[in-house]
Amino acid sequence: MDECVSAVLDRRIIDPARFRQVLGAYPTGVCVVTSESNGVRLGLAVGSFTAISLQPALVGFFPDKGSTTWRKIAETGRFCVNVLAADQTDLCRRFATRADDKYGDLVHGESPAGLPLIDGAVAWIDCRIHDVVDIGDHFLAVGEVLDLQSAESGEPLIFLRGAYHGAVPIAVS
């Protein structure tokens, strides 16, 4: 590529609304990341969870730099990812708020590491924070997987084009 063209492309500013609209065509799973600090239950909704590595087993997600909940979770050094089921949009909305007590009257279990498990989630992954990378207007939070489990049935909650959906299996012939 010509150096002049490369320099112009490097300086091109992408409109955030257009960026969100185009990337909204790519579906994301919806999770609630939980933790606990001195008896206080913490949690935030994320749509950016991903597997990173098999050996060692690493996962990651991208919390917003402005998230006060993420700062509190980061201080604990551990978190549990709860993969929400298709019928749990209400929980996603609950944990997407800035409320002090997002759990309220929510009944939940506990992971082997003692972190909140969202009842009805299709999977959970207990992690120790492996690394946190400052990247753009978010952090990349990398977790070392300590334990994990999935439900025998249930479809995950998916976010696509600004709306929630359930996964629909496609028959392969």
Secondary structure, DSSP 8 states (H G I E B T S, - for coil): --HHHHHHHHH----HHHHHHHHTTS-EE-EEEEEEETTEEEEEEES--EEEETTTTEEEE--BTT-HHHHHHHHHTEEEEEE-BTT-HHHHHHHTS--S-S-TT--EEE-TTS-EEETT-SEEEEEEEEEEEEETTEEEEEEEEEEEEE-SS--BEEEETTEEEE-------
